[in-house]
């Protein structure tokens, strides 16, 4: 009898304790600023990047986290330096958007030794040691590349085209979006003999380089030699549109233009018929990142390893007056 009583008592105490340990999901369990997030942004190369930085700043603010943010101006050395300074400052978590995929193991080992978790935001790294980061939040760039290829097949079918020459204006060499947008696109179109990729040059995700690339391409092949432009982001696309129009070429009609991102100016160009397809890539990743940080640092929970946002495709096959066709 005594034993049964003790057991019931123990169970009651456990129930009370677990009840107390549970925290409501939505309530911040910390005082404002007591969680410090070190964030290394890679640069300010595009409208996408600027919107992404703004998303991180406003999400950190609404979660009550202190954000130590540094911008690396497109230089990997500066990102490594920032990460080292976050380690020295003993931040609670490090978030960074790696400019390229390789070369991070040493600095991430230092973060691991210091017991500071790392969340990759937007881009991935290539490493043999998966314990060097806790989670990745960002787009599925391979899927984006595939969507671009699938659009092109649909377009070629609709036009009844028997052969199309494609030029690719790629993003920053060896970055995840560059590698995977290319791979996804090629995997979809390469078995189809109607398509030839005649050239691929990098515009580093910059509008100014998009202009330069387009100038080179027109000089090399002439407008008649190019049927399709596949550009890895809107900033480069917008630069290329300017150059085409100055040369008397009608983008969207004379040349099929496929782009990625979905910034306002590009979505407008799609509505105006100067772009044919935009594969959406959202820069609004701040909310997901901060929510993971709360789970990991504040509530000490295991967090999902990979989080991909849901993304759409907008194209000239859609009703572009639909209010969901909107840029950031
Ligand atoms: O598409 C481009 C930016 O990594 C998803 O980087 C990002 C890419 C984005 O500069 O505009």
Boltz pocket constraint, residues with backbone or C-beta under 6 A from the ligand:
constraints:
  - pocket:
      binder: B
      contacts: [[A, 45], [A, 46], [A, 47], [A, 48], [A, 49], [A, 122], [A, 123], [A, 139], [A, 177], [A, 204], [A, 205], [A, 232], [A, 233], [A, 234], [A, 235], [A, 260], [A, 261], [A, 281]]
      max_distance: 6.0
